[in-house]
Structures are given as C-alpha cells and as structure tokens.
Amino acid sequence: MNPTLSRPVSIFTEGSPNPNSMKFVVNFELVPSGLSFDYATPGDALLEGKASPLAVALFGFEFVRRVFISGNFITITKDDETDWDEVIFEVKFFLKDYFGEQKPVFSQRTMDTNTTKLDMDSETVQKIKAVLDQYIRPAVESDGGAINFYSFDEPSGTVKVLLQGSCSGCPSSTLTLKAGIENLLTRLVPEVKTVEAEGV
C-alpha cells in the first residue's frame, strides 16, 4: 500500500464505571450517528445485519468478553482475571495496525442493512427518542456505553431501553437508569411513567 494513502490513526483510552470495560476512542467515525453494535459473544459478530470483522478479530484475544462499537469508539469488556494494565497497550497497538491497514470495521452487508430507515413513530415516541438523543446518549457514550430506544407501552407509560457497551453488567447501570434516565424522561415527556432496561 502506498504509505501516503494511509490515514493517521490516534487512539486514546478512557475508563468507564464498569471496571471490566475500557473505551478505546479513535480520531474518526466508525459508525454513523445514532447506530451502535453490541457483540456479547464471538458468534454475534458473524450474524446477518451486524457482522463485523473487527469484532471477530477482537474476540481473538482470550480475555475479551464483549465488544461494543458506536460513534468513534469501541468499548471492550474483559474477563475478571485479566488486569487492564497488562493488556491495554497490546489492544491499542492491535487497533492502530488494524485501522492503519484500513481493514473493514463491518461487512458491506451490515453497512447496507443499516442505512437509515424511515420510522413511523407516534408523537410520544418521537419525543422520547429526542430526549434520549439530546440529553442522555452523550452522557452514556462518555462512559463507553450506549442507550437505545426499544419500546413504549402507551397504556402503562413504560419505556423500555437497551443498555449496551460498558453499561451491560455494570453495577451502577440500574441506579443510572432509575435516578437519571427515568427522572429526566418522566419530567420532559409526561406520558412516560417508568423506564425499564430490556434484556439486562
């Protein structure tokens, strides 16, 4: 490859509230805004619609238990036995090489499947998504996680959200959900009465 065509890659790390999760931030976008991909097992990285050669490669590290890709970062969750100090540089070097060689983050099929689709949302759901996008997502992403709208049940006023990345299995995620997200949503969208995490 012509070295002048390779893009400069810089990567920095940020801890998260989940001690087993580390956020690896790169200097370019990996995923279009509003999209995120969560891989709880190596097999997830091969699934139709979310296949990711990068996630497959990261699961090649014995200590990797979960991979989450969103925006300009990857959150990697390790096992309990491994210390981040022992492996963090190895992961950074691997990512720097991977991106330096311009290997694909996702399969072409994944990119085609996830091009923006028009949603026919009710007015209430539009408001809920706007609150999540504007007020909640930036804070959750800064901790290496993501939150996505899952469903809204109008009669009970229950919103279900998907917590991904470092939020999965994090001891403080339930507290964040109730104390932060539920308080904000019920205040800004009166139709919302409770907020629950789906699949946690």
Solvent accessible surface area in square Angstrom, and as a share of the most:
residue,aa,sasa,rsa
1,M,155,0.69
2,N,79,0.40
3,P,110,0.69
4,T,115,0.67
5,L,127,0.63
6,S,42,0.27
7,R,95,0.35
8,P,113,0.71
9,V,15,0.08
10,S,61,0.40
11,I,20,0.10
12,F,110,0.46
13,T,41,0.24
14,E,59,0.26
15,G,53,0.51
16,S,21,0.14
17,P,70,0.44
18,N,10,0.05
19,P,98,0.62
20,N,35,0.18
21,S,1,0.01
22,M,25,0.11
23,K,14,0.06
24,F,0,0.00
25,V,10,0.06
26,V,3,0.02
27,N,81,0.41
28,F,37,0.15
29,E,115,0.52
30,L,16,0.08
31,V,0,0.00
32,P,58,0.36
33,S,107,0.69
34,G,50,0.48
35,L,52,0.26
36,S,22,0.14
37,F,14,0.06
38,D,16,0.08
39,Y,0,0.00
40,A,42,0.32
41,T,68,0.39
42,P,79,0.50
43,G,40,0.38
44,D,30,0.16
45,A,1,0.01
46,L,128,0.64
47,L,90,0.45
48,E,124,0.56
49,G,15,0.14
50,K,50,0.21
51,A,22,0.17
52,S,2,0.01
53,P,50,0.31
54,L,0,0.00
55,A,0,0.00
56,V,64,0.37
57,A,35,0.27
58,L,0,0.00
59,F,28,0.12
60,G,63,0.61
61,F,29,0.12
62,E,161,0.72
63,F,17,0.07
64,V,5,0.03
65,R,123,0.45
66,R,63,0.23
67,V,0,0.00
68,F,1,0.00
69,I,0,0.00
70,S,2,0.02
71,G,21,0.20
72,N,61,0.31
73,F,5,0.02
74,I,0,0.00
75,T,1,0.00
76,I,0,0.00
77,T,18,0.11
78,K,16,0.07
79,D,20,0.11
80,D,114,0.59
81,E,147,0.66
82,T,23,0.14
83,D,71,0.37
84,W,21,0.08
85,D,118,0.61
86,E,130,0.58
87,V,13,0.08
88,I,23,0.12
89,F,129,0.54
90,E,93,0.42
91,V,0,0.00
92,K,52,0.22
93,F,137,0.57
94,F,57,0.24
95,L,0,0.00
96,K,96,0.40
97,D,91,0.47
98,Y,14,0.05
99,F,0,0.00
100,G,21,0.20
101,E,93,0.42
102,Q,85,0.38
103,K,92,0.39
104,P,77,0.48
105,V,21,0.12
106,F,12,0.05
107,S,34,0.22
108,Q,128,0.57
109,R,153,0.56
110,T,0,0.00
111,M,68,0.30
112,D,80,0.42
113,T,55,0.32
114,N,32,0.16
115,T,89,0.51
116,T,138,0.80
117,K,133,0.57
118,L,171,0.85
119,D,92,0.48
120,M,188,0.84
121,D,40,0.21
122,S,55,0.35
123,E,127,0.57
124,T,13,0.07
125,V,18,0.11
126,Q,102,0.45
127,K,76,0.32
128,I,0,0.00
129,K,54,0.23
130,A,39,0.30
131,V,11,0.06
132,L,2,0.01
133,D,70,0.36
134,Q,121,0.54
135,Y,122,0.46
136,I,9,0.05
137,R,34,0.13
138,P,73,0.46
139,A,61,0.47
140,V,11,0.06
141,E,44,0.20
142,S,63,0.40
143,D,56,0.29
144,G,0,0.00
145,G,0,0.00
146,A,2,0.01
147,I,0,0.00
148,N,27,0.14
149,F,46,0.19
150,Y,111,0.42
151,S,41,0.27
152,F,32,0.13
153,D,68,0.35
154,E,111,0.50
155,P,128,0.80
156,S,60,0.39
157,G,2,0.02
158,T,21,0.12
159,V,0,0.00
160,K,66,0.28
161,V,0,0.00
162,L,55,0.27
163,L,16,0.08
164,Q,27,0.12
165,G,1,0.01
166,S,2,0.01
167,C,18,0.11
168,S,18,0.11
169,G,69,0.66
170,C,11,0.07
171,P,112,0.70
172,S,43,0.28
173,S,11,0.07
174,T,88,0.51
175,L,124,0.62
176,T,65,0.38
177,L,9,0.04
178,K,85,0.36
179,A,54,0.42
180,G,38,0.37
181,I,5,0.03
182,E,31,0.14
183,N,85,0.44
184,L,36,0.18
185,L,0,0.00
186,T,46,0.27
187,R,168,0.61
188,L,76,0.38
189,V,1,0.01
190,P,91,0.57
191,E,69,0.31
192,V,2,0.01
193,K,125,0.53
194,T,54,0.31
195,V,0,0.00
196,E,75,0.33
197,A,30,0.23
198,E,48,0.21
199,G,81,0.77
200,V,113,0.65
